[in-house]
């Protein structure tokens, strides 16, 4: 387009001429300034004059309508840099008298015309004062249910856009009327009961464009045949909840607004900008909304809250008119000339309508332009309207300044009939009733949960009392056992004392010719020792007989029709022999106790002999353990008896806990047997112990490859899916976590479902299970980071592809320090690979990395997070955008 491109609402490339110079800028004083604001009036903004001579109170109290004249304020722009040079020798063409609300327009050095306005704002007036004087009364009326219009009119380059649409990103005091009006609206509305809808349009070349959706460039105007209200059903409506979203909307619209560079303004608006704010405000029922929730005893009066609230609908229109210009001064040509003609025609049509309204003409040419149709309600309608006319001080543009002042003077003669718009809000009442029903349902559920909690508490208390009673009984039995043992020892001691006395009574007391004769003392010991040896031989014979019976039982295990009776006899004989064996073991323990006691009392005579005897017995027990053998223990894992399998797998698990036994267990086929137990999944307790044994074996790197080769990860994943017990899941998670630490097994772990199984176990929510899951994720992320650094892996992390990132971010600040440490380490390792950065930013991991770099208790993890954030270009760019410093 020949007239120039779109205007960027965030940061413009050229400086606008219509931007007022701040009061503290280096402004050269002019002799033409005959009136200035006194310090008291310039510093105070509290003495703000109200806009209308008529009061709105009558309308609020029920009158149908109230008269309200269009209020007009005039604002003088300070001299710009060009005018400071070209007009240095000339006085300003206007003289302001703000205390009298007058303005003098000089015809020549000795003659001037005087005009009165509702407000006269000097070049030193702040944006805040301009808003309070011009727009705030209109915003208050809109909040009360009236329509309102704020419009800026003036020559191009006199500060209309600065007054209305300034965003104030660099300086908040420079915010314009649009931003300040929305701030007041948001403060006075409740987000629960009220709503704000905004549309942003531009009228360009007699065509209405949607600034929020540039593709929608031909919006039609629709008039209600009954009420005459004007609406734009094709315009985009955006709901506003907070100030930042409104600022983004203004930036978007300003970026799409058409502007061009002319001789009068480096960034002249080539269209009329129209901001429409639709407000729905619920007047009744917000303070006492369902007070019965807090006063349950007063439920009989609940019906008073079910009156339908009054819904007031107000519409605020902020119009930034394009500047009027003269062709020979602006230098417009080509397409810009056509734009200037369109602007001047629409402004001329607006002037004609205002003239007709000011003179009470029977015909008002509203349909001459789309601008006048859109502003039909603002002039001569039911809206409260404030007009601010902006002028410049340069005497070179005196004719344009005079035309602007006369436009404002005519607009002051227009009378509007303000009318409030309100209706009963039955939808809001319906929502309130639904909320009340939901609250009653929630209260019922809460009471139900409280009842269930009370029942559970009583059950736990009963269980606690039962446990305490069992513990007391156990302690009493233990005390009784100790008492019996002490009585037994005391009886033995008395017998020994009697035996010593008997030796003394025989006369020689064991001494012959002054030397000790140990024969008398050792006779009892020798006799007991012989008895002990005979018992040991009996025990060996019993064991041999048990082995023979077991062999016979094995032979008769074949399924025969009449073999069940023989099998029962064999079981009976085996139980008898087992019982007999236990009795023999008890007798051996008693005999050993007597033997040690007699040996201690008899002295050191045969100490060496007895010591040799005990060493022999110890070697005998060691030989017995060797006779059982690891293969026999592993064979019991395949037993049909679940109790036998249970004890056998516990023995294997204990052996696997020692690193020296792991190789022997694997060589003997123990790993295969343990995996077979997982495959059967008959008993969850056996599976839990087997998983624990596999976890111990998986600490060895060589065993990890064997586990994977024998399908161990699939079996562990299956167990994780079937198990519900937290301890079983902890063992399985520990085994998978150990496998995650192997660089060679990354792809197989994922392909065989190991990562999915690990993430699936978080359903348990048990801290021990979550700790093992976090450890596995940290091990996997560490291996991936190492592979990426070595160049052996490219692409996104497998953890991110399997959906682990949301859980990692959610638990990065877990209360359990062990879980938090593993997750923090995993995040740091994932962030070291640049290809994961975008996923981590979109998933919220960047904030956690920043927190880790600042607050982590471990210095090594904190340093790793800080180094990752400072070396990643993607993270650096995002932190610059969010203004985050590490």
Residue pairs with C-beta under 8 A, 6 or more apart in sequence:
1 258
1 335
2 334
2 335
2 336
3 258
3 260
3 270
3 335
3 336
3 339
4 258
4 259
4 260
4 261
4 270
4 336
5 259
6 255
6 256
6 257
6 258
6 259
7 254
7 255
7 257
7 258
7 259
7 267
7 269
8 254
8 255
9 167
9 250
9 251
9 252
9 253
9 254
9 255
9 257
10 167
10 169
10 251
10 254
10 255
12 267
14 261
14 266
14 267
15 266
16 157
16 161
16 162
16 265
16 266
16 267
17 80
17 82
17 157
17 264
17 265
17 266
18 77
18 156
18 157
18 158
18 159
18 160
18 161
18 162
18 265
18 323
18 390
19 159
19 162
20 77
20 78
20 123
20 159
20 162
21 27
21 78
21 79
21 80
21 123
23 124
25 78
27 78
27 79
27 84
28 79
28 84
28 88
30 79
30 91
30 92
30 393
31 91
32 91
32 92
32 95
32 106
32 393
33 92
33 95
34 95
34 97
34 104
35 95
35 96
35 97
35 98
35 99
36 96
36 122
36 124
37 98
37 99
37 122
37 124
37 125
38 99
41 47
41 98
41 99
42 124
42 125
45 126
45 128
45 129
45 132
48 129
48 132
48 133
48 136
49 118
49 119
49 133
50 137
51 71
51 118
51 137
51 138
51 384
51 386
52 68
52 69
52 71
52 137
52 384
53 69
54 66
54 67
54 68
54 69
54 418
55 66
56 66
56 68
56 141
56 144
56 146
56 418
58 66
59 65
59 66
59 146
59 418
59 419
59 420
60 144
60 145
60 420
64 419
65 382
65 417
65 418
65 419
66 417
66 418
67 415
67 416
67 417
67 418
68 384
68 415
68 416
68 417
68 418
69 412
69 413
69 414
69 415
69 416
70 379
70 385
70 386
70 387
70 411
70 412
70 414
70 415
70 416
71 118
71 119
71 134
71 137
71 385
71 386
71 387
71 412
72 117
72 118
72 386
72 387
72 388
72 389
72 408
72 409
72 411
72 412
73 117
73 118
73 119
73 120
73 121
73 130
73 133
73 134
73 386
73 387
73 388
73 389
74 103
74 117
74 119
74 120
74 121
74 388
74 389
74 390
74 391
74 405
74 408
75 121
75 125
75 130
75 159
75 163
75 388
75 389
75 390
75 391
76 94
76 96
76 121
76 122
76 123
76 391
76 392
76 393
77 123
77 157
77 158
77 159
77 390
77 391
77 392
77 393
78 123
78 124
78 393
79 87
79 92
79 393
79 394
80 157
83 392
83 393
83 394
86 394
86 396
87 393
87 394
87 395
87 396
90 395
91 106
91 395
92 106
92 393
92 394
92 395
93 105
93 106
93 393
93 394
93 395
93 397
93 398
93 401
94 103
94 104
94 105
94 106
94 391
94 393
94 401
95 103
95 104
95 106
95 112
96 102
96 103
96 104
96 120
96 122
97 103
97 104
97 120
98 120
98 121
98 122
100 116
101 116
101 117
101 118
101 119
101 120
102 114
102 115
102 116
102 117
102 120
103 114
103 115
103 116
103 117
103 120
103 405
104 112
104 113
104 114
104 115
105 112
105 113
105 114
105 115
105 398
105 401
105 402
105 405
106 112
106 395
106 398
107 113
115 405
115 409
117 408
117 412
118 412
119 133
119 134
121 129
121 130
121 133
123 393
126 173
127 163
127 166
127 168
127 173
127 174
127 175
127 176
127 180
128 173
128 180
130 163
130 177
130 388
131 176
131 177
131 180
131 181
134 150
134 177
134 386
134 388
135 150
135 177
135 180
135 181
135 318
135 386
136 181
136 184
137 384
137 386
138 148
138 149
138 150
138 316
138 384
138 385
138 386
139 148
139 181
139 184
139 185
139 316
141 148
141 314
141 384
141 418
142 148
142 185
142 277
142 279
142 314
142 315
142 316
142 384
143 185
143 188
143 189
143 279
143 281
143 314
144 312
144 314
144 420
145 281
145 283
145 312
145 313
145 314
145 420
145 421
145 422
146 314
146 382
146 383
146 384
146 418
146 419
146 420
146 421
147 314
147 315
147 316
147 317
147 377
147 381
147 382
147 383
147 384
147 421
148 314
148 315
148 316
148 317
148 383
148 384
148 385
148 386
149 316
149 317
149 318
149 319
149 375
149 377
149 378
149 383
149 384
149 385
149 386
150 164
150 177
150 181
150 316
150 317
150 318
150 319
150 385
150 386
150 388
151 317
151 318
151 319
151 321
151 375
151 378
151 385
151 386
151 387
151 388
152 160
152 161
152 163
152 164
152 319
152 320
152 321
152 387
152 388
152 389
152 390
153 160
153 321
153 347
153 387
153 388
153 389
153 390
153 404
153 407
153 408
154 160
154 321
154 323
154 324
154 389
154 390
154 391
154 404
155 264
155 323
155 324
155 325
155 390
155 391
155 392
155 397
155 400
155 401
155 404
156 262
156 264
156 265
156 268
156 269
156 322
156 323
156 324
156 325
156 330
157 264
157 265
157 268
157 323
157 392
158 323
158 390
158 391
158 392
158 404
159 390
160 269
160 320
160 321
160 323
160 390
161 176
161 269
161 273
161 320
162 176
163 176
163 177
163 388
163 390
164 176
164 177
164 178
164 273
164 318
164 320
165 176
165 178
165 250
165 254
165 273
165 320
166 174
166 175
166 176
166 179
167 175
167 176
167 179
167 247
167 250
167 251
167 254
168 174
168 175
168 176
168 179
177 318
178 250
178 275
178 318
179 243
179 246
179 247
179 250
181 277
181 316
181 318
182 240
182 243
182 246
182 277
183 243
185 196
185 277
185 279
185 316
186 196
186 240
186 242
186 243
189 196
189 279
189 281
190 282
190 286
191 241
192 286
193 281
193 282
193 285
193 286
193 289
193 309
193 428
194 279
194 280
194 281
194 282
195 239
195 279
195 280
196 239
196 240
196 241
196 277
196 278
196 279
197 237
197 238
197 239
197 240
197 277
197 278
198 237
198 238
198 239
198 240
198 246
198 249
198 275
198 276
198 277
198 278
199 210
199 212
199 232
199 235
199 236
199 237
199 238
199 275
199 276
199 278
200 210
200 211
200 212
200 249
200 250
200 252
200 253
200 273
200 274
200 275
200 276
201 208
201 209
201 210
201 211
201 219
201 232
201 235
201 273
201 274
201 275
201 276
202 208
202 209
202 211
202 256
202 257
202 258
202 271
202 272
202 273
202 274
203 209
203 271
203 272
203 274
203 346
203 370
203 371
203 374
204 258
204 270
204 271
204 272
204 339
204 342
205 271
205 338
205 339
205 342
206 342
206 346
206 369
206 370
207 217
207 218
208 218
208 219
208 220
208 221
208 232
208 235
208 370
209 216
209 217
209 218
209 219
209 256
209 271
210 216
210 217
210 219
210 234
210 235
210 236
211 252
211 253
211 254
211 256
211 257
211 273
212 236
212 238
212 249
212 252
212 253
212 256
213 236
214 256
216 234
216 235
216 236
219 232
219 234
219 235
220 232
220 233
220 234
221 230
221 231
221 232
221 370
221 373
221 374
222 230
222 231
222 232
222 233
223 229
223 230
223 231
223 373
224 231
228 376
229 377
230 373
230 374
230 376
230 377
232 276
235 276
237 278
238 249
240 246
240 249
253 273
253 275
257 269
257 271
257 273
258 269
258 270
258 271
259 267
259 268
259 269
259 270
260 267
260 268
260 270
260 336
260 339
261 267
261 268
262 268
262 325
262 330
262 331
262 332
262 336
263 329
263 330
263 331
264 323
264 325
264 329
264 330
265 323
268 322
268 323
268 325
268 330
269 320
269 322
269 323
270 322
270 336
270 339
270 343
271 322
272 319
272 320
272 321
272 322
272 343
272 346
272 371
273 319
273 320
274 317
274 318
274 319
274 320
274 374
275 317
275 318
275 319
275 320
276 315
276 316
276 317
277 315
277 316
277 317
277 318
278 313
278 314
278 315
279 312
279 313
279 314
279 315
279 316
280 311
280 312
280 313
281 311
281 312
281 313
281 314
282 309
282 310
282 311
282 312
282 425
282 428
283 309
283 310
283 311
283 312
283 422
284 307
284 309
284 310
285 305
285 307
285 309
285 428
285 432
286 309
288 305
289 305
289 432
290 305
290 432
290 435
290 436
290 439
291 305
292 298
292 299
292 301
292 302
292 305
293 439
305 432
306 429
306 432
306 433
307 429
308 424
308 425
308 426
308 428
308 429
309 424
309 425
309 428
309 429
310 422
310 423
310 424
310 425
311 422
311 423
311 424
311 425
311 428
312 420
312 421
312 422
313 421
313 422
313 423
314 421
315 383
317 374
317 375
317 378
317 383
319 375
319 378
321 347
322 343
322 347
323 343
324 343
324 344
324 347
324 400
324 403
324 404
325 332
325 340
325 343
325 344
326 400
327 337
327 340
329 397
330 340
332 339
332 340
345 369
346 369
346 370
346 371
346 372
347 371
349 365
349 368
349 369
349 371
349 372
350 369
350 371
350 372
350 375
351 407
351 410
352 365
352 368
353 364
353 365
353 366
353 368
353 372
353 375
353 379
353 380
354 379
354 407
354 410
354 411
354 414
355 361
355 410
356 363
356 364
356 365
357 364
357 379
357 380
357 413
357 414
357 415
358 410
358 411
358 413
358 414
364 380
365 372
366 372
366 373
366 376
367 373
377 383
378 385
378 416
379 385
379 411
379 414
379 416
380 414
380 415
380 416
381 416
381 417
382 416
382 417
382 418
382 419
383 416
383 418
384 416
384 418
385 414
385 416
387 408
387 411
389 404
389 405
389 407
389 408
390 404
391 401
391 404
391 405
392 401
489 597
492 594
492 597
496 597
496 598
496 601
499 524
500 601
503 509
503 510
503 520
503 521
508 517
510 516
510 517
510 518
510 520
510 521
511 517
516 605
518 605
518 606
521 602
521 603
521 605
522 602
522 605
522 606
524 598
525 595
525 598
525 599
525 602
525 606
525 610
528 591
528 594
528 595
528 598
529 595
529 613
531 591
532 588
532 591
532 592
532 595
535 584
535 587
535 588
535 591
536 588
536 617
536 620
538 584
539 581
539 584
539 585
539 588
542 577
542 580
542 581
542 584
543 581
545 577
546 574
546 577
546 578
546 581
549 570
549 573
549 574
549 577
550 574
552 570
553 567
553 570
553 571
553 574
556 563
556 566
556 567
556 570
557 567
595 610
599 606
599 607
599 610
630 655
630 664
630 665
630 668
630 670
631 668
633 648
633 651
633 652
634 648
634 652
634 665
634 668
634 669
634 670
634 673
636 644
636 645
636 647
636 648
637 645
637 648
637 649
637 652
637 670
637 673
637 674
637 676
637 677
638 645
638 673
638 676
639 645
639 648
642 682
642 683
642 686
645 677
645 683
645 686
646 683
646 685
646 686
646 689
649 674
649 677
649 686
649 689
649 690
649 693
650 689
652 665
652 670
652 673
652 674
652 693
653 689
653 690
653 692
653 693
653 696
655 661
655 665
656 662
656 665
656 670
656 693
656 696
656 697
657 696
659 699
659 700
662 696
662 697
662 700
662 703
663 700
665 671
665 697
666 697
666 703
666 706
670 693
671 694
671 697
671 703
671 706
671 707
671 710
672 710
674 690
674 693
674 694
674 697
675 694
675 707
675 710
675 711
675 712
675 715
677 686
677 687
677 690
678 687
678 690
678 691
678 694
678 715
678 716
678 718
678 719
679 715
679 718
681 687
681 718
681 719
681 722
684 723
684 724
684 725
684 728
687 719
687 723
687 728
688 723
688 725
688 727
688 728
688 731
689 731
691 716
691 719
691 728
691 731
691 732
691 734
691 735
692 731
692 734
694 707
694 712
694 716
694 735
695 731
695 734
695 735
695 738
697 703
697 707
698 704
698 707
698 735
698 738
698 739
699 738
701 742
704 738
704 739
704 742
704 745
705 742
705 744
705 745
706 712
707 713
707 735
707 739
708 739
708 745
708 748
708 749
708 752
711 752
712 735
713 736
713 739
713 748
713 749
713 752
713 753
713 754
714 752
714 753
716 732
716 735
716 736
716 754
716 757
717 736
717 752
717 753
717 754
717 756
717 757
719 728
719 732
720 729
720 732
720 733
720 736
720 757
720 758
720 760
720 761
721 757
721 760
723 729
723 732
724 764
726 764
726 766
726 768
726 769
727 768
729 761
729 764
729 766
729 769
730 766
730 768
730 769
730 772
732 757
732 761
733 758
733 761
733 769
733 772
733 773
733 776
734 772
734 775
736 749
736 754
736 757
736 758
736 776
737 758
737 772
737 773
737 775
737 776
737 779
738 779
739 745
739 749
739 754
740 749
740 754
740 758
740 776
740 777
740 779
740 780
740 783
741 779
741 780
741 782
741 783
742 783
743 783
743 786
743 787
746 780
746 783
746 784
746 787
746 793
746 798
747 798
748 754
749 755
749 780
750 798
750 802
755 780
755 798
755 799
755 802
755 804
756 802
758 773
758 776
758 777
759 773
759 802
759 803
759 804
759 807
761 769
761 773
762 769
762 770
762 773
762 807
764 770
767 816
767 819
770 811
770 814
770 816
770 819
771 816
771 818
771 819
771 822
774 811
774 818
774 819
774 822
774 823
774 826
775 822
777 799
777 804
777 808
777 822
777 823
777 826
778 822
778 823
778 825
778 826
778 829
780 798
780 799
780 826
781 797
781 799
781 825
781 826
781 827
781 829
781 830
782 825
782 826
782 829
784 793
784 797
784 798
784 799
784 829
784 830
784 833
785 829
785 830
785 832
785 833
787 793
788 794
788 832
788 833
789 832
794 835
795 835
796 835
796 836
796 839
797 830
797 833
797 836
799 805
799 808
799 826
799 830
800 830
800 836
800 839
800 840
805 830
805 839
805 840
805 843
805 845
806 843
808 823
808 826
808 827
808 830
808 845
809 827
809 843
809 844
809 845
809 848
811 819
811 820
811 823
812 820
812 823
812 824
812 827
812 845
812 848
812 851
812 852
813 820
813 848
813 851
814 820
814 823
817 857
821 858
821 861
824 848
824 852
824 856
824 858
824 861
824 865
825 861
825 864
827 840
827 845
827 848
827 849
827 852
827 865
828 849
828 852
828 861
828 864
828 865
828 868
830 836
830 840
830 845
831 837
831 840
831 845
831 849
831 865
831 868
831 869
831 872
831 875
832 868
834 872
834 873
834 874
837 872
837 874
837 875
838 874
840 846
840 849
841 874
841 875
841 878
846 875
846 878
846 879
849 865
849 868
849 869
849 875
850 869
850 879
850 884
850 886
852 861
852 862
852 865
853 862
853 865
853 866
853 869
853 886
854 862
854 886
856 862
856 865
866 886
868 875
869 875
869 876
869 879
869 886
870 876
870 886
879 885
879 886
